Amino acid sequence: MQQLTTAITGMSCGHCVMHVRKELEKVPGAKVDSVTIGSATVSYDEAQTTAAAILQAVRNAGYEPVA
Ligand SMILES: [Cu+2]
């Protein structure tokens, strides 16, 4: 398992946290460790997904990951 922590811009409340968490949970092979206002930490199986796919999921939720 790999772990990725990213800062995220554009999040401002608990709903943002919920949206980000929901999108991250859709990524196959990803386990959401924590999501806060402004950051997310995800563990993932390299055989099933990539860091890029996880960052894309954050964008899909409507927020911008800051590497
Ligand atoms: Cu919000």
N, CA, C, O and the ligand as a Tripos MOL2 file, in Angstrom:
@<TRIPOS>MOLECULE
protein
  269   267    68     0     0
PROTEIN
NO_CHARGES

@<TRIPOS>ATOM
      1 N           0.8490   -1.2040    0.0000 N.3       1 MET1
      2 CA          0.0000    0.0000    0.0000 C.3       1 MET1
      3 C           0.8760    1.2430    0.0000 C.2       1 MET1
      4 O           1.9050    1.3010    0.6730 O.2       1 MET1
      5 N           0.4520    2.2230   -0.7590 N.am      2 GLN2
      6 CA          1.0740    3.5360   -0.7730 C.3       2 GLN2
      7 C           0.1310    4.4940   -0.0610 C.2       2 GLN2
      8 O          -1.0740    4.2560    0.0190 O.2       2 GLN2
      9 N           0.6990    5.5840    0.4560 N.am      3 GLN3
     10 CA         -0.1680    6.5880    1.0600 C.3       3 GLN3
     11 C           0.1070    7.9380    0.4230 C.2       3 GLN3
     12 O           1.2560    8.3200    0.2010 O.2       3 GLN3
     13 N          -0.9730    8.6510    0.1350 N.am      4 LEU4
     14 CA         -0.8810    9.9580   -0.4970 C.3       4 LEU4
     15 C          -1.5990   10.9820    0.3660 C.2       4 LEU4
     16 O          -2.7550   10.7840    0.7410 O.2       4 LEU4
     17 N          -0.9110   12.0810    0.6830 N.am      5 THR5
     18 CA         -1.5650   13.1950    1.3640 C.3       5 THR5
     19 C          -1.4660   14.3960    0.4500 C.2       5 THR5
     20 O          -0.3890   14.7120   -0.0570 O.2       5 THR5
     21 N          -2.5700   15.0580    0.2400 N.am      6 THR6
     22 CA         -2.5500   16.2460   -0.5990 C.3       6 THR6
     23 C          -3.3130   17.3820    0.0650 C.2       6 THR6
     24 O          -4.3220   17.1600    0.7340 O.2       6 THR6
     25 N          -2.8290   18.5850   -0.1240 N.am      7 ALA7
     26 CA         -3.6010   19.7650    0.2490 C.3       7 ALA7
     27 C          -4.6270   19.9870   -0.8510 C.2       7 ALA7
     28 O          -4.4020   19.6320   -2.0080 O.2       7 ALA7
     29 N          -5.7520   20.5760   -0.4770 N.am      8 ILE8
     30 CA         -6.8370   20.7930   -1.4430 C.3       8 ILE8
     31 C          -7.3630   22.2150   -1.2620 C.2       8 ILE8
     32 O          -7.6870   22.6280   -0.1480 O.2       8 ILE8
     33 N          -7.4440   22.9470   -2.3440 N.am      9 THR9
     34 CA         -7.9940   24.3020   -2.2500 C.3       9 THR9
     35 C          -9.4680   24.2930   -2.6480 C.2       9 THR9
     36 O          -9.9070   23.4450   -3.4260 O.2       9 THR9
     37 N         -10.2150   25.2330   -2.1110 N.am     10 GLY10
     38 CA        -11.6110   25.4030   -2.4670 C.3      10 GLY10
     39 C         -12.5840   24.7690   -1.4900 C.2      10 GLY10
     40 O         -13.7950   24.9460   -1.6200 O.2      10 GLY10
     41 N         -12.0660   24.0260   -0.5020 N.am     11 MET11
     42 CA        -12.9530   23.3970    0.4800 C.3      11 MET11
     43 C         -13.2340   24.3870    1.6030 C.2      11 MET11
     44 O         -12.3290   25.0890    2.0540 O.2      11 MET11
     45 N         -14.5000   24.4450    2.0620 N.am     12 SER12
     46 CA        -14.8220   25.4290    3.0910 C.3      12 SER12
     47 C         -15.7210   24.9180    4.2040 C.2      12 SER12
     48 O         -15.8980   25.6120    5.2060 O.2      12 SER12
     49 N         -16.2930   23.7310    4.0640 N.am     13 CYS13
     50 CA        -17.2150   23.2740    5.1110 C.3      13 CYS13
     51 C         -17.3590   21.7650    5.1080 C.2      13 CYS13
     52 O         -16.7160   21.0740    4.3170 O.2      13 CYS13
     53 N         -18.1910   21.2600    5.9790 N.am     14 GLY14
     54 CA        -18.3850   19.8230    6.1070 C.3      14 GLY14
     55 C         -18.9400   19.1760    4.8540 C.2      14 GLY14
     56 O         -18.6800   18.0000    4.5980 O.2      14 GLY14
     57 N         -19.7030   19.9290    4.0660 N.am     15 HIS15
     58 CA        -20.2240   19.3670    2.8200 C.3      15 HIS15
     59 C         -19.0970   19.1110    1.8330 C.2      15 HIS15
     60 O         -19.1020   18.1080    1.1190 O.2      15 HIS15
     61 N         -18.1500   20.0010    1.7970 N.am     16 CYS16
     62 CA        -16.9850   19.8160    0.9240 C.3      16 CYS16
     63 C         -16.2600   18.5410    1.3150 C.2      16 CYS16
     64 O         -15.8710   17.7520    0.4530 O.2      16 CYS16
     65 N         -16.0800   18.3390    2.6020 N.am     17 VAL17
     66 CA        -15.4130   17.1370    3.1130 C.3      17 VAL17
     67 C         -16.1660   15.8970    2.6420 C.2      17 VAL17
     68 O         -15.5610   14.9160    2.2090 O.2      17 VAL17
     69 N         -17.4830   15.9530    2.7310 N.am     18 MET18
     70 CA        -18.3280   14.8290    2.3280 C.3      18 MET18
     71 C         -18.1990   14.5370    0.8300 C.2      18 MET18
     72 O         -18.0900   13.3820    0.4170 O.2      18 MET18
     73 N         -18.2120   15.6120    0.0210 N.am     19 HIS19
     74 CA        -18.0950   15.4290   -1.4320 C.3      19 HIS19
     75 C         -16.7690   14.7990   -1.8110 C.2      19 HIS19
     76 O         -16.7150   13.8840   -2.6320 O.2      19 HIS19
     77 N         -15.7080   15.2910   -1.2110 N.am     20 VAL20
     78 CA        -14.3730   14.7730   -1.5280 C.3      20 VAL20
     79 C         -14.2800   13.3080   -1.1020 C.2      20 VAL20
     80 O         -13.7920   12.4650   -1.8550 O.2      20 VAL20
     81 N         -14.7470   13.0140    0.1020 N.am     21 ARG21
     82 CA        -14.6880   11.6430    0.6150 C.3      21 ARG21
     83 C         -15.4470   10.6850   -0.3150 C.2      21 ARG21
     84 O         -14.9710    9.5930   -0.6260 O.2      21 ARG21
     85 N         -16.6180   11.1100   -0.7430 N.am     22 LYS22
     86 CA        -17.4630   10.2850   -1.6060 C.3      22 LYS22
     87 C         -16.7560    9.9440   -2.9210 C.2      22 LYS22
     88 O         -16.7790    8.7970   -3.3670 O.2      22 LYS22
     89 N         -16.1330   10.9420   -3.5290 N.am     23 GLU23
     90 CA        -15.4240   10.6920   -4.7940 C.3      23 GLU23
     91 C         -14.2070    9.7980   -4.5780 C.2      23 GLU23
     92 O         -13.9240    8.9160   -5.3890 O.2      23 GLU23
     93 N         -13.4980   10.0290   -3.4900 N.am     24 LEU24
     94 CA        -12.3080    9.2180   -3.2180 C.3      24 LEU24
     95 C         -12.6920    7.7630   -2.9840 C.2      24 LEU24
     96 O         -11.9620    6.8520   -3.3740 O.2      24 LEU24
     97 N         -13.8350    7.5470   -2.3490 N.am     25 GLU25
     98 CA        -14.2700    6.1790   -2.0510 C.3      25 GLU25
     99 C         -14.6480    5.4170   -3.3150 C.2      25 GLU25
    100 O         -14.7190    4.1880   -3.2990 O.2      25 GLU25
    101 N         -14.8930    6.1370   -4.4130 N.am     26 LYS26
    102 CA        -15.2330    5.4870   -5.6840 C.3      26 LYS26
    103 C         -14.0050    4.9280   -6.3990 C.2      26 LYS26
    104 O         -14.1310    4.1010   -7.3010 O.2      26 LYS26
    105 N         -12.8200    5.3800   -5.9950 N.am     27 VAL27
    106 CA        -11.6020    4.9440   -6.6840 C.3      27 VAL27
    107 C         -11.2870    3.5080   -6.2710 C.2      27 VAL27
    108 O         -11.0910    3.2370   -5.0860 O.2      27 VAL27
    109 N         -11.2340    2.5750   -7.2410 N.am     28 PRO28
    110 CA        -10.9590    1.1780   -6.8970 C.3      28 PRO28
    111 C          -9.5780    1.0430   -6.2630 C.2      28 PRO28
    112 O          -8.5970    1.5850   -6.7730 O.2      28 PRO28
    113 N          -9.5080    0.3280   -5.1650 N.am     29 GLY29
    114 CA         -8.2170    0.0920   -4.5250 C.3      29 GLY29
    115 C          -7.7820    1.1840   -3.5720 C.2      29 GLY29
    116 O          -6.7020    1.1110   -2.9860 O.2      29 GLY29
    117 N          -8.6320    2.2090   -3.4110 N.am     30 ALA30
    118 CA         -8.2870    3.3190   -2.5220 C.3      30 ALA30
    119 C          -9.0440    3.2030   -1.2050 C.2      30 ALA30
    120 O         -10.2220    2.8480   -1.1820 O.2      30 ALA30
    121 N          -8.3430    3.5100   -0.0970 N.am     31 LYS31
    122 CA         -8.9720    3.5290    1.2220 C.3      31 LYS31
    123 C          -8.7500    4.9320    1.7900 C.2      31 LYS31
    124 O          -7.6160    5.3890    1.9290 O.2      31 LYS31
    125 N          -9.8490    5.5980    2.1140 N.am     32 VAL32
    126 CA         -9.7580    6.9710    2.6040 C.3      32 VAL32
    127 C          -9.3610    6.9490    4.0790 C.2      32 VAL32
    128 O         -10.0980    6.4250    4.9140 O.2      32 VAL32
    129 N          -8.2120    7.5100    4.3950 N.am     33 ASP33
    130 CA         -7.7510    7.5570    5.7830 C.3      33 ASP33
    131 C          -8.3520    8.7600    6.4900 C.2      33 ASP33
    132 O          -8.8610    8.6460    7.6050 O.2      33 ASP33
    133 N          -8.2910    9.9110    5.8380 N.am     34 SER34
    134 CA         -8.9120   11.0950    6.4400 C.3      34 SER34
    135 C          -9.1330   12.1650    5.3860 C.2      34 SER34
    136 O          -8.3740   12.2980    4.4270 O.2      34 SER34
    137 N         -10.2080   12.9270    5.6010 N.am     35 VAL35
    138 CA        -10.4690   14.1070    4.7830 C.3      35 VAL35
    139 C         -10.8060   15.2280    5.7450 C.2      35 VAL35
    140 O         -11.6790   15.0810    6.6000 O.2      35 VAL35
    141 N         -10.1120   16.3520    5.6050 N.am     36 THR36
    142 CA        -10.4240   17.5210    6.4140 C.3      36 THR36
    143 C         -10.6650   18.6850    5.4600 C.2      36 THR36
    144 O         -10.4650   18.5520    4.2520 O.2      36 THR36
    145 N         -11.0890   19.8130    5.9900 N.am     37 ILE37
    146 CA        -11.2360   21.0040    5.1580 C.3      37 ILE37
    147 C          -9.8260   21.4270    4.7480 C.2      37 ILE37
    148 O          -9.0760   21.9850    5.5490 O.2      37 ILE37
    149 N          -9.4780   21.1520    3.4870 N.am     38 GLY38
    150 CA         -8.1780   21.5740    2.9800 C.3      38 GLY38
    151 C          -7.1480   20.4750    2.7960 C.2      38 GLY38
    152 O          -6.0270   20.7510    2.3680 O.2      38 GLY38
    153 N          -7.5060   19.2220    3.1130 N.am     39 SER39
    154 CA         -6.5450   18.1470    2.8360 C.3      39 SER39
    155 C          -7.2090   16.7740    2.8410 C.2      39 SER39
    156 O          -8.3040   16.5910    3.3730 O.2      39 SER39
    157 N          -6.5170   15.8220    2.2350 N.am     40 ALA40
    158 CA         -6.9960   14.4410    2.2410 C.3      40 ALA40
    159 C          -5.8020   13.5020    2.2900 C.2      40 ALA40
    160 O          -4.7510   13.7700    1.7070 O.2      40 ALA40
    161 N          -5.9880   12.3880    3.0020 N.am     41 THR41
    162 CA         -4.9830   11.3270    3.0470 C.3      41 THR41
    163 C          -5.6610   10.0280    2.6380 C.2      41 THR41
    164 O          -6.6910    9.6370    3.1870 O.2      41 THR41
    165 N          -5.0520    9.3720    1.6590 N.am     42 VAL42
    166 CA         -5.6330    8.1610    1.1000 C.3      42 VAL42
    167 C          -4.5460    7.0930    0.9950 C.2      42 VAL42
    168 O          -3.4370    7.3720    0.5400 O.2      42 VAL42
    169 N          -4.8700    5.8690    1.4180 N.am     43 SER43
    170 CA         -3.9990    4.7330    1.1570 C.3      43 SER43
    171 C          -4.5080    4.0540   -0.0940 C.2      43 SER43
    172 O          -5.7160    3.9910   -0.3220 O.2      43 SER43
    173 N          -3.5940    3.5440   -0.9110 N.am     44 TYR44
    174 CA         -4.0680    2.8830   -2.1300 C.3      44 TYR44
    175 C          -3.1390    1.7610   -2.5420 C.2      44 TYR44
    176 O          -1.9430    1.7520   -2.2510 O.2      44 TYR44
    177 N          -3.7550    0.8110   -3.2360 N.am     45 ASP45
    178 CA         -3.0420   -0.3440   -3.7610 C.3      45 ASP45
    179 C          -2.5230    0.0270   -5.1460 C.2      45 ASP45
    180 O          -3.2990    0.2890   -6.0650 O.2      45 ASP45
    181 N          -1.2110    0.0450   -5.2800 N.am     46 GLU46
    182 CA         -0.5910    0.4430   -6.5560 C.3      46 GLU46
    183 C          -0.9790   -0.4610   -7.7260 C.2      46 GLU46
    184 O          -0.9030   -0.0540   -8.8860 O.2      46 GLU46
    185 N          -1.3910   -1.6770   -7.4160 N.am     47 ALA47
    186 CA         -1.7850   -2.5970   -8.4770 C.3      47 ALA47
    187 C          -3.1410   -2.2190   -9.0480 C.2      47 ALA47
    188 O          -3.4980   -2.6220  -10.1550 O.2      47 ALA47
    189 N          -3.8980   -1.4290   -8.2720 N.am     48 GLN48
    190 CA         -5.2680   -1.1090   -8.6940 C.3      48 GLN48
    191 C          -5.4700    0.3320   -9.1100 C.2      48 GLN48
    192 O          -6.3660    0.6250   -9.9020 O.2      48 GLN48
    193 N          -4.6570    1.2380   -8.5920 N.am     49 THR49
    194 CA         -4.8690    2.6400   -8.9420 C.3      49 THR49
    195 C          -3.5650    3.4260   -8.8320 C.2      49 THR49
    196 O          -2.5230    2.8760   -8.4780 O.2      49 THR49
    197 N          -3.6390    4.7090   -9.1390 N.am     50 THR50
    198 CA         -2.4420    5.5540   -9.1420 C.3      50 THR50
    199 C          -2.7130    6.8370   -8.3630 C.2      50 THR50
    200 O          -3.8650    7.1960   -8.1170 O.2      50 THR50
    201 N          -1.6470    7.5160   -7.9830 N.am     51 ALA51
    202 CA         -1.7860    8.8070   -7.3210 C.3      51 ALA51
    203 C          -2.5410    9.7750   -8.2220 C.2      51 ALA51
    204 O          -3.3370   10.5830   -7.7450 O.2      51 ALA51
    205 N          -2.2900    9.6910   -9.5250 N.am     52 ALA52
    206 CA         -2.9520   10.5880  -10.4750 C.3      52 ALA52
    207 C          -4.4670   10.3870  -10.4580 C.2      52 ALA52
    208 O          -5.2300   11.3480  -10.5570 O.2      52 ALA52
    209 N          -4.8930    9.1280  -10.3320 N.am     53 ALA53
    210 CA         -6.3310    8.8300  -10.3170 C.3      53 ALA53
    211 C          -6.9790    9.3870   -9.0570 C.2      53 ALA53
    212 O          -8.1280    9.8290   -9.0790 O.2      53 ALA53
    213 N          -6.2320    9.3620   -7.9590 N.am     54 ILE54
    214 CA         -6.7610    9.8850   -6.7010 C.3      54 ILE54
    215 C          -6.8770   11.4120   -6.7670 C.2      54 ILE54
    216 O          -7.8650   11.9840   -6.3060 O.2      54 ILE54
    217 N          -5.8770   12.0550   -7.3340 N.am     55 LEU55
    218 CA         -5.9370   13.5110   -7.4890 C.3      55 LEU55
    219 C          -7.0730   13.8980   -8.4340 C.2      55 LEU55
    220 O          -7.7340   14.9190   -8.2460 O.2      55 LEU55
    221 N          -7.2870   13.0600   -9.4570 N.am     56 GLN56
    222 CA         -8.3750   13.3240  -10.3920 C.3      56 GLN56
    223 C          -9.7310   13.2210   -9.6870 C.2      56 GLN56
    224 O         -10.6510   13.9800   -9.9920 O.2      56 GLN56
    225 N          -9.8510   12.2850   -8.7510 N.am     57 ALA57
    226 CA        -11.1020   12.1310   -8.0090 C.3      57 ALA57
    227 C         -11.4070   13.4000   -7.2080 C.2      57 ALA57
    228 O         -12.5640   13.8030   -7.0900 O.2      57 ALA57
    229 N         -10.3640   14.0220   -6.6630 N.am     58 VAL58
    230 CA        -10.5530   15.2950   -5.9400 C.3      58 VAL58
    231 C         -11.0960   16.3540   -6.8980 C.2      58 VAL58
    232 O         -12.0010   17.1160   -6.5570 O.2      58 VAL58
    233 N         -10.5230   16.3850   -8.1040 N.am     59 ARG59
    234 CA        -11.0100   17.3500   -9.1070 C.3      59 ARG59
    235 C         -12.4550   17.0440   -9.4940 C.2      59 ARG59
    236 O         -13.2670   17.9500   -9.6820 O.2      59 ARG59
    237 N         -12.7620   15.7490   -9.6080 N.am     60 ASN60
    238 CA        -14.1290   15.3510   -9.9570 C.3      60 ASN60
    239 C         -15.1330   15.8420   -8.9140 C.2      60 ASN60
    240 O         -16.2870   16.1250   -9.2360 O.2      60 ASN60
    241 N         -14.6860   15.9370   -7.6730 N.am     61 ALA61
    242 CA        -15.5560   16.4240   -6.5990 C.3      61 ALA61
    243 C         -15.7370   17.9260   -6.6940 C.2      61 ALA61
    244 O         -16.6320   18.4860   -6.0620 O.2      61 ALA61
    245 N         -14.8930   18.5840   -7.4820 N.am     62 GLY62
    246 CA        -15.0410   20.0190   -7.6900 C.3      62 GLY62
    247 C         -14.0110   20.8700   -6.9660 C.2      62 GLY62
    248 O         -14.1910   22.0790   -6.8160 O.2      62 GLY62
    249 N         -12.9150   20.2290   -6.5110 N.am     63 TYR63
    250 CA        -11.8780   20.9440   -5.7660 C.3      63 TYR63
    251 C         -10.5210   20.7180   -6.4050 C.2      63 TYR63
    252 O         -10.3530   19.8320   -7.2430 O.2      63 TYR63
    253 N          -9.5550   21.5290   -5.9990 N.am     64 GLU64
    254 CA         -8.2480   21.4590   -6.6500 C.3      64 GLU64
    255 C          -7.1670   20.9540   -5.6980 C.2      64 GLU64
    256 O          -6.8410   21.6130   -4.7100 O.2      64 GLU64
    257 N          -6.6100   19.7730   -6.0030 N.am     65 PRO65
    258 CA         -5.5060   19.2780   -5.1860 C.3      65 PRO65
    259 C          -4.2520   20.1120   -5.4430 C.2      65 PRO65
    260 O          -3.9950   20.5270   -6.5730 O.2      65 PRO65
    261 N          -3.4810   20.3510   -4.3930 N.am     66 VAL66
    262 CA         -2.2260   21.0960   -4.4990 C.3      66 VAL66
    263 C          -1.0960   20.1550   -4.1130 C.2      66 VAL66
    264 O          -0.9180   19.8260   -2.9400 O.2      66 VAL66
    265 N          -0.3350   19.7260   -5.1120 N.am     67 ALA67
    266 CA          0.7020   18.7230   -4.8730 C.3      67 ALA67
    267 C           1.8490   19.3110   -4.0530 C.2      67 ALA67
    268 O           2.8160   18.6110   -3.7530 O.2      67 ALA67
    269 CU        -18.4820   23.1360    1.6920 Cu       68 CU68
@<TRIPOS>BOND
     1     1     2 1
     2     2     3 1
     3     3     4 2
     4     3     5 am
     5     5     6 1
     6     6     7 1
     7     7     8 2
     8     7     9 am
     9     9    10 1
    10    10    11 1
    11    11    12 2
    12    11    13 am
    13    13    14 1
    14    14    15 1
    15    15    16 2
    16    15    17 am
    17    17    18 1
    18    18    19 1
    19    19    20 2
    20    19    21 am
    21    21    22 1
    22    22    23 1
    23    23    24 2
    24    23    25 am
    25    25    26 1
    26    26    27 1
    27    27    28 2
    28    27    29 am
    29    29    30 1
    30    30    31 1
    31    31    32 2
    32    31    33 am
    33    33    34 1
    34    34    35 1
    35    35    36 2
    36    35    37 am
    37    37    38 1
    38    38    39 1
    39    39    40 2
    40    39    41 am
    41    41    42 1
    42    42    43 1
    43    43    44 2
    44    43    45 am
    45    45    46 1
    46    46    47 1
    47    47    48 2
    48    47    49 am
    49    49    50 1
    50    50    51 1
    51    51    52 2
    52    51    53 am
    53    53    54 1
    54    54    55 1
    55    55    56 2
    56    55    57 am
    57    57    58 1
    58    58    59 1
    59    59    60 2
    60    59    61 am
    61    61    62 1
    62    62    63 1
    63    63    64 2
    64    63    65 am
    65    65    66 1
    66    66    67 1
    67    67    68 2
    68    67    69 am
    69    69    70 1
    70    70    71 1
    71    71    72 2
    72    71    73 am
    73    73    74 1
    74    74    75 1
    75    75    76 2
    76    75    77 am
    77    77    78 1
    78    78    79 1
    79    79    80 2
    80    79    81 am
    81    81    82 1
    82    82    83 1
    83    83    84 2
    84    83    85 am
    85    85    86 1
    86    86    87 1
    87    87    88 2
    88    87    89 am
    89    89    90 1
    90    90    91 1
    91    91    92 2
    92    91    93 am
    93    93    94 1
    94    94    95 1
    95    95    96 2
    96    95    97 am
    97    97    98 1
    98    98    99 1
    99    99   100 2
   100    99   101 am
   101   101   102 1
   102   102   103 1
   103   103   104 2
   104   103   105 am
   105   105   106 1
   106   106   107 1
   107   107   108 2
   108   107   109 am
   109   109   110 1
   110   110   111 1
   111   111   112 2
   112   111   113 am
   113   113   114 1
   114   114   115 1
   115   115   116 2
   116   115   117 am
   117   117   118 1
   118   118   119 1
   119   119   120 2
   120   119   121 am
   121   121   122 1
   122   122   123 1
   123   123   124 2
   124   123   125 am
   125   125   126 1
   126   126   127 1
   127   127   128 2
   128   127   129 am
   129   129   130 1
   130   130   131 1
   131   131   132 2
   132   131   133 am
   133   133   134 1
   134   134   135 1
   135   135   136 2
   136   135   137 am
   137   137   138 1
   138   138   139 1
   139   139   140 2
   140   139   141 am
   141   141   142 1
   142   142   143 1
   143   143   144 2
   144   143   145 am
   145   145   146 1
   146   146   147 1
   147   147   148 2
   148   147   149 am
   149   149   150 1
   150   150   151 1
   151   151   152 2
   152   151   153 am
   153   153   154 1
   154   154   155 1
   155   155   156 2
   156   155   157 am
   157   157   158 1
   158   158   159 1
   159   159   160 2
   160   159   161 am
   161   161   162 1
   162   162   163 1
   163   163   164 2
   164   163   165 am
   165   165   166 1
   166   166   167 1
   167   167   168 2
   168   167   169 am
   169   169   170 1
   170   170   171 1
   171   171   172 2
   172   171   173 am
   173   173   174 1
   174   174   175 1
   175   175   176 2
   176   175   177 am
   177   177   178 1
   178   178   179 1
   179   179   180 2
   180   179   181 am
   181   181   182 1
   182   182   183 1
   183   183   184 2
   184   183   185 am
   185   185   186 1
   186   186   187 1
   187   187   188 2
   188   187   189 am
   189   189   190 1
   190   190   191 1
   191   191   192 2
   192   191   193 am
   193   193   194 1
   194   194   195 1
   195   195   196 2
   196   195   197 am
   197   197   198 1
   198   198   199 1
   199   199   200 2
   200   199   201 am
   201   201   202 1
   202   202   203 1
   203   203   204 2
   204   203   205 am
   205   205   206 1
   206   206   207 1
   207   207   208 2
   208   207   209 am
   209   209   210 1
   210   210   211 1
   211   211   212 2
   212   211   213 am
   213   213   214 1
   214   214   215 1
   215   215   216 2
   216   215   217 am
   217   217   218 1
   218   218   219 1
   219   219   220 2
   220   219   221 am
   221   221   222 1
   222   222   223 1
   223   223   224 2
   224   223   225 am
   225   225   226 1
   226   226   227 1
   227   227   228 2
   228   227   229 am
   229   229   230 1
   230   230   231 1
   231   231   232 2
   232   231   233 am
   233   233   234 1
   234   234   235 1
   235   235   236 2
   236   235   237 am
   237   237   238 1
   238   238   239 1
   239   239   240 2
   240   239   241 am
   241   241   242 1
   242   242   243 1
   243   243   244 2
   244   243   245 am
   245   245   246 1
   246   246   247 1
   247   247   248 2
   248   247   249 am
   249   249   250 1
   250   250   251 1
   251   251   252 2
   252   251   253 am
   253   253   254 1
   254   254   255 1
   255   255   256 2
   256   255   257 am
   257   257   258 1
   258   258   259 1
   259   259   260 2
   260   259   261 am
   261   261   262 1
   262   262   263 1
   263   263   264 2
   264   263   265 am
   265   265   266 1
   266   266   267 1
   267   267   268 2
@<TRIPOS>SUBSTRUCTURE
     1 MET1         2 RESIDUE 1 A MET
     2 GLN2         6 RESIDUE 1 A GLN
     3 GLN3        10 RESIDUE 1 A GLN
     4 LEU4        14 RESIDUE 1 A LEU
     5 THR5        18 RESIDUE 1 A THR
     6 THR6        22 RESIDUE 1 A THR
     7 ALA7        26 RESIDUE 1 A ALA
     8 ILE8        30 RESIDUE 1 A ILE
     9 THR9        34 RESIDUE 1 A THR
    10 GLY10       38 RESIDUE 1 A GLY
    11 MET11       42 RESIDUE 1 A MET
    12 SER12       46 RESIDUE 1 A SER
    13 CYS13       50 RESIDUE 1 A CYS
    14 GLY14       54 RESIDUE 1 A GLY
    15 HIS15       58 RESIDUE 1 A HIS
    16 CYS16       62 RESIDUE 1 A CYS
    17 VAL17       66 RESIDUE 1 A VAL
    18 MET18       70 RESIDUE 1 A MET
    19 HIS19       74 RESIDUE 1 A HIS
    20 VAL20       78 RESIDUE 1 A VAL
    21 ARG21       82 RESIDUE 1 A ARG
    22 LYS22       86 RESIDUE 1 A LYS
    23 GLU23       90 RESIDUE 1 A GLU
    24 LEU24       94 RESIDUE 1 A LEU
    25 GLU25       98 RESIDUE 1 A GLU
    26 LYS26      102 RESIDUE 1 A LYS
    27 VAL27      106 RESIDUE 1 A VAL
    28 PRO28      110 RESIDUE 1 A PRO
    29 GLY29      114 RESIDUE 1 A GLY
    30 ALA30      118 RESIDUE 1 A ALA
    31 LYS31      122 RESIDUE 1 A LYS
    32 VAL32      126 RESIDUE 1 A VAL
    33 ASP33      130 RESIDUE 1 A ASP
    34 SER34      134 RESIDUE 1 A SER
    35 VAL35      138 RESIDUE 1 A VAL
    36 THR36      142 RESIDUE 1 A THR
    37 ILE37      146 RESIDUE 1 A ILE
    38 GLY38      150 RESIDUE 1 A GLY
    39 SER39      154 RESIDUE 1 A SER
    40 ALA40      158 RESIDUE 1 A ALA
    41 THR41      162 RESIDUE 1 A THR
    42 VAL42      166 RESIDUE 1 A VAL
    43 SER43      170 RESIDUE 1 A SER
    44 TYR44      174 RESIDUE 1 A TYR
    45 ASP45      178 RESIDUE 1 A ASP
    46 GLU46      182 RESIDUE 1 A GLU
    47 ALA47      186 RESIDUE 1 A ALA
    48 GLN48      190 RESIDUE 1 A GLN
    49 THR49      194 RESIDUE 1 A THR
    50 THR50      198 RESIDUE 1 A THR
    51 ALA51      202 RESIDUE 1 A ALA
    52 ALA52      206 RESIDUE 1 A ALA
    53 ALA53      210 RESIDUE 1 A ALA
    54 ILE54      214 RESIDUE 1 A ILE
    55 LEU55      218 RESIDUE 1 A LEU
    56 GLN56      222 RESIDUE 1 A GLN
    57 ALA57      226 RESIDUE 1 A ALA
    58 VAL58      230 RESIDUE 1 A VAL
    59 ARG59      234 RESIDUE 1 A ARG
    60 ASN60      238 RESIDUE 1 A ASN
    61 ALA61      242 RESIDUE 1 A ALA
    62 GLY62      246 RESIDUE 1 A GLY
    63 TYR63      250 RESIDUE 1 A TYR
    64 GLU64      254 RESIDUE 1 A GLU
    65 PRO65      258 RESIDUE 1 A PRO
    66 VAL66      262 RESIDUE 1 A VAL
    67 ALA67      266 RESIDUE 1 A ALA
    68 CU68       269 GROUP 0 **** ****
